[in-house]
């Protein structure tokens, strides 16, 4: 196996040093720091207005469902430095794809925050209460019905309501997050349960990201975005109960196929465009598009997942300031820290399309410094098998000026949808899921996990609780652990009715 070649020299701006990543909370090693952190968790107020400093690829290791590949990954350590992790297996997969493809390596606030509601430990919004010996298939239609029926029940959901079946994903270092396949004991339905340790959320400065993910998942409803069924908590952990997508991650399929045909890449990217368009209309920038965060449902349609790096209230291309994302998919304006917005999602879309067509992300190199240098000013090489119309699309998405980028203007996704690459797409039929996907998962049962990495599904099914520490002890002194995290529609609806009555 040959080593990826270094990119050719360019005549662009001189190389810049890779950005330094520093967390807002450095080391929680004193009683005072622990007390401050615990107070921050339970505070209803937002942080003071200031440029956010977010670790690159922090969420890359925290997938909603699936294995979450270990690419060249950057994560903040607690002293403000950076730690890099490279998975040999994934590098090999990428290199094999490169060898076979011939690609040269150079080449808006929702109004809801954690302070809303106060259900405390074990609180949640209820799941459907109907009992059945046979679980209903999880489809787009009955998932919506399940969510609606939950409003008519008063029983809260707790961890004891579920049977843990398989581990289907883990977060970075295996410490921050775990995703398990679960069955609800009453209705028999299958879900994905994302578990996060509160202590590690605070230590890794992920409180705000967890808030954002919880907020966005509550009010977003779209055919190509994963659905939140409910959310609850214990003293030590937070739990998201999510729609299960048995087709696994797009990365799983791409790593095995090497690369996709243009037809298949067109289908997946078109559904992604509709999902991003919906987020942008709600003034949400996604900021972490990559194959690991695109899931396939039981029919083969895509679902975007993992909203920990999303940003609400963004209406332009400059308002966001966070340095965040996954290195291979970062837009130049994020690296340059000049302010960014919705257009970064279209750059990432281009990176994903390029990877689907070639087997490697654009500007791929194992050297992070060179990667960032190439994203800022490098020349991208296009293999001869990429059609002229696909190349034209990618060149438009890779405009380094976000205002000139395809989709970067006021019309947003409409500009991309009108590109000749998508001339054959019936966008209305696609949104209605009437277009047959190019691949449909072949599932032996409703708990089939063949499209998830064996590294995870072979792990023991244990929901371990971490031993008490000074931080968890500090959090236990307050009854409002991560107040408002619990998703309880009954409570929210009664509050709305009360407010209407008072105004009337």
PyMOL commands that set and color helices and strands:
alter all, ss='L'
color gray80, all
select helices_A, chain A and resi 31-42+59-61+88-101+140-150+159-161+172-174+198-203+207-219+250-257+262-281+291-293+327-329+332-336+343-358+368-377+388-397+413-417+420-422+427-431+454-457+470-476+489-503
alter helices_A, ss='H'
color red, helices_A
select strands_A, chain A and resi 73-76+82-85+162-170+177-184+190-197+228-233+237-243+248-249+284-285+294-296+302-304+311-312
alter strands_A, ss='S'
color yellow, strands_A
deselect
rebuild
show_as cartoon
